[in-house]
Amino acid sequence: MPKPGTHHSARVGGQPESRDFEGEGIEPLIDRTATISAFCSVDAGTVRPTTVGARSWLLQHVHLGHDVIVGDGVEIATGAVIGGGAWIGDSVKIGINATVLPRQVIGAGARIGAGAVVTRDVPEGETWVGNPARPIDKATQ
């Protein structure tokens, strides 16, 4: 895990990308032990603060939409996009260039494969891959 903090090129608290939202966004809450790498964007919230939990790591070029909740100990790999209102549970790992559509819930300890497109909620501890993302058979894990 790299040194905690927010890289100077990251954009934290930018205007929420929501068609229906007007006014000022709610400032994000980034735990002091989280790491926000270069060229990440973390939108301001519209109804709650966009939140990044303790010891979580956003690798380069990650985008978090408005009102996203990222739990503790989460790793989101380079180029991943997390749509507005998504909820990412504790200890989740999200692969390179994965996409989580708005308002989806990723349960604690789940794994999302590189390039996956998550179109529905992912239960705790499961591994999902593909487009659209689907669970890997536990017998093959």
N, C-alpha and C positions, 0 to 999 in steps of 0.2 A: 504494500500500500504506500502510495506517495505521501509526501508531507501534506497535512491538511491545509485548507485555505482555498481561495478563489483566484485563479489565474487572472492577470490584468486584462487579458483580451476577452474574457467571458462577459456576457451581457446578462446581468441579474436584475430583475424587476422591470423589464421592458413592458411596454403597453400590451395588455392581453390581446391575443389574436382571436377575437370573438365578434361576429357580426352584430350581435344584439347589445354589446356592452358599450356604454358611454361613460365618460368621466375618468377619474383616476383609479388605477388598480391598487390592490392591497399588496404591500411589500412582502416579498417572499421571506420565509424563515429557513435559514441554512444553519444547521448545527455547526458549532465551531470545530468539530472533529471531522466534518465532511470535506471532500476534495472535489472542486469544480475545475476541470482542466481547461486548456486553451480552446477558444472558439465555441464554447457552450453557450446556450441561451436558456434562461429560466424566466418564463413570463410571470408578471404580476398576477395575482389572483383577482377573480371577479366577485366571488361570494365567500371565499376563505383564502388564507395565504397559500401559495404554492410552497410546499415544504420538502426539504431534503434532510433525512434523519442522520443520526450519529454514525460515523465511520462509513458512510456511503461514498461512492466514488463515481463521478460522471467523467468518462474518458472524453477525449477531444471530439468536438462537433456534435455533442448530444443536445437535443432540444427537448425541454419540458414545457408543455403547454400550460395555460392558466389552470389554477386550482388542482394541480397534480399533487398527490401525496406520495412521497418516496419514504419507505420505512428505514429502519436501521440496518447497516451492514449490506446494503444493496450495491451491486456493480452493474453499471449500464455502459456497454462497450461503444466504441467509436461509431458515430453516425446514426445511432438509434434515435427514433422520434417517438415521444410519448405524448399522445393527444390529450387535450384538455379534460380535466375531471377524472383522469385515470387514478387508480389506487394501486400502488406497488407495495406488497407486503415485505416484511423483514426477510433478510438474507436471500433475496431474489437475485438471479444472474440473468442479464439480458444481453444477447449476442450482438455482434457487429451488424449494423444497418437493419436491425429489427424495427418494426413499427407496431406500436400499441395504439389502437384506435381510441377515440374519446370515450370516456366513462367506463372503460373496461377495468376489471379487478384482477390482479395477479396475486394469487395466494402466497403466503409465506413459504419460503424455501423452494419455490418453483424455478424452473429453468426455461428460458426462451432461446431457441436456436438462432444462429446468424441468418439474417434475411427473412425471418418469420414475420407474418402479418397477423397480429392477434385481433380477431374480430368478435370474440366472446370471452367471457370470464374464464380464467384458468384456476383450477383448484389447487390448494396447497400441495407442495411437494411434487407436482407433476412436471414432466418435460414436454414442451410443445415445440413443433417445428413445422415449416412449410408455409405455403400461401394458398388458401387461408391456413393459419396455424391449427394443428390438430395434435392430440396427445400421442406420444410414442408408447407402444405396448410395453407395459412394465416387465413382461417376460424377456424383452430384448434389451433392456437397460443394463 
